[in-house]
Each structure stands twice: as C-alpha cells, then as structure tokens.
C-alpha cells in the first residue's frame, strides 16, 4: 500500500530540487518534515506542501497510520522549459531558460 502526491510545473530547477529531495529520502515522515522546516532552500517550501498532501492522501484515501509512514520514493523530473531572451551588447540576444520540475513523493507504511 502506498500514498503518493505529485506536484507538476513547479517553477524551480530540478537540479535545485534534487539537493533537498536527497535529504528526506527513506526518512520517517516526522523527521522529513523537521529536515524540510530547517532547510533554507526554496525547494523545501514546495516539498513541505507536497509531503503534507501525501500524508493527507495516506490518511484519508488509504486508511494508513500516519505515525508509521516513511518517504519511500521522492524524485524530481524536468518539466517544460520557459525560454526567455535577455538583450546583450551590440544587438545580440542571449537565451535564458526558466526551468520547471515535476516532483513526485511516495509514502509507505513501515511494518
């Protein structure tokens, strides 16, 4: 039995999300929430919201015990890239890629 939550089109680079994601993988839910609350990264806010959503899904949809939950899987895949242009010297234009992420978080119960 597993409960999952997916956040799509998050306007943060998957490379930046993966740094925080690696901190909470295979941790109990309470420990993961503590780590995210004390991590000064932009991705931690998004992951807190996602973790709360997955916990609510586990409790309400799958009748799982919240105290026994742990982060079984969590990963960030790249989403579509918003391509923007920055004007530069002598009439040139440089491309700016505003990257997005699709973040998936899976919770399972410990036996």
Residue pairs with C-beta under 8 A, 6 or more apart in sequence:
1 62
1 64
1 108
1 109
2 62
2 72
2 106
2 107
2 108
3 54
3 55
3 57
3 58
3 61
3 62
3 64
3 69
3 106
3 107
3 108
4 54
4 57
4 104
4 105
4 106
4 107
5 50
5 51
5 53
5 54
5 57
5 104
5 105
6 102
6 103
6 104
6 105
7 46
7 49
7 50
7 53
7 101
7 102
7 103
8 79
8 102
9 79
9 80
9 100
9 102
10 17
10 46
10 79
10 100
10 101
10 102
10 103
11 98
11 100
12 42
12 43
12 46
12 99
12 100
12 101
13 99
13 101
14 76
14 77
14 78
14 79
14 99
14 101
15 99
16 41
16 42
16 43
17 43
17 46
17 47
17 76
17 101
17 103
18 75
18 76
19 41
19 43
20 36
20 39
20 41
20 43
20 44
20 47
21 43
21 47
21 74
21 75
21 76
21 103
23 35
23 36
23 39
24 32
24 35
24 36
24 47
24 51
24 71
24 74
25 71
25 73
25 74
26 70
26 71
26 72
27 35
27 70
27 71
28 69
28 70
28 71
28 110
29 51
29 55
29 66
29 69
29 70
29 71
29 107
32 51
32 70
32 71
33 48
33 51
36 44
36 47
36 48
36 51
37 44
37 48
46 103
47 74
47 103
47 105
50 103
50 105
51 71
51 105
54 105
54 106
54 107
55 66
55 69
55 107
57 107
58 64
58 66
58 69
58 107
58 109
59 66
64 107
64 109
65 109
68 109
68 110
69 107
69 108
69 109
69 110
70 107
70 108
70 109
70 110
71 105
71 106
71 107
72 106
72 107
72 108
73 104
73 105
73 106
74 103
74 104
74 105
74 106
75 103
75 104
76 101
76 102
76 103
76 104
77 101
77 102
77 103
77 104
78 99
78 100
78 101
78 102
79 99
79 100
79 101
79 102
80 100
81 97
81 98
81 99
81 100
82 97
82 98
82 99
82 100
83 95
83 96
83 97
83 98
84 95
84 96
84 97
84 98
85 93
85 94
85 95
85 96
86 93
86 94
86 95
86 96
87 93
87 94
88 94
